[in-house]
Amino acid sequence: RLRLANEQAREDARQATLREEYILTIQELIRRNWTRPPTTPNGMMCTLRVFQIPGGEIISAELVSPCNADQVTRGSIERAISRVSALPYRGYESVFEREIEFAFRYEGQ
């Protein structure tokens, strides 16, 4: 019983790590497609909600609260999401979710 519990704990940890990697990969894809407006404040953080289908195709996305970006920056983030037609899927099937939420941040450079 203890061995089974330990194996389950290791598998849970692997899944959590894989999910973190998945979210980081999605954030990076959006960041690469983002043209940051000069009005974007340092410390900007917006929560993105993305709806996708198996295979990673994005069917819709929206910015939700909290989001401290101005309208120009919000629009630029939405355009970046639309440029990413599909999210990673292969290798992430076990952590795939139709609806995901995550923070998109800009800390300044």
N, C-alpha and C positions, 0 to 999 in steps of 0.2 A: 504494500500500500504506500509506504514512504517512497519507494523507488518510482512508482507511478506518479506520485505527487511531484517529485523532483523533475521527472521527465516533462510533466505538464508545465511546470514553472519555467523550464528551459525553453519549451516551445512558445509559451506566452511571451517570454523575453525576446525570442527571435522574431515573432510577429510584430511586437512593439517596435523593435529596431527597424524592421522592414517597412513598417508604416511611416516611421519618421523619415526614412530614406525616400520613400515615395513622395511625401509632402515636400521635402527639400528639392526633389527633382522637378516637381510641378512648379514650385516657386521659381526655380532657376529658369525654366522654360519661359515663364511669363516675364521674368526680369530681362532675358535676352531679347524679347520682342517689345520691350517697353521703351518708348522715347520719353524720357523724363522732362516735363516742362520746367522752365526756370523758377516757376512759382511754387514748386514742390518744397514744402518745409522739411528741414532736418527733423527727424523723429516722426515722420509721417507713418501711420499705421492704419491699414484698412483690412477689414475682414472680407474675404471673398468666399462666396458660396457658388460651387460649381456642380452642375448636374451633368452626368455622363452616362453613356450606355456601355455595356461590356465591349471591350475592344479599345476603350478610351476616347471615343468620339464625344466631344462636348456638345450637348444639346442646348444648354443655356448657362449663363453665369450672371451673377449680380454682386454688387458691393452692398454689404450690410453693416449695421452698427456693430462695433465702433468703427468710425472712419473720420480722421481729422484732416482729410485732403480737401482742397478747394475743387470747384466744379471742373476746371481745366485738367487738374491732375486725375480726378475721377474718370473723366472721359478718356484720358491717355491710358489708364489702367484697363478700362473696358476694351479699348482698341487692342491692347496687347493680348488680352485673353482671346479676342476674336481671331488674332493672327495664329494662335496655337490651336489648330483645328482638332488635334487629338492629343490626349495625355498618354503618358507611358502606361502600358498594360502588361506586356509580356514580362514575366518575372515577378509581377505584383498582383497576380490573380487572387492570391489568398488574402490580400488586404484591400482589394477593390471594393469601393462603395459607390453607389449611384449618386449620392449627394455627399460632398465633402466641403468642409469649411476650414479655412486656415488664414493666418495673418500674412499680409504682404506689407513689408516695411521698407522705408528708405531712411537711412541713418546719416546721410550726407557723405561727402568724399573729401 
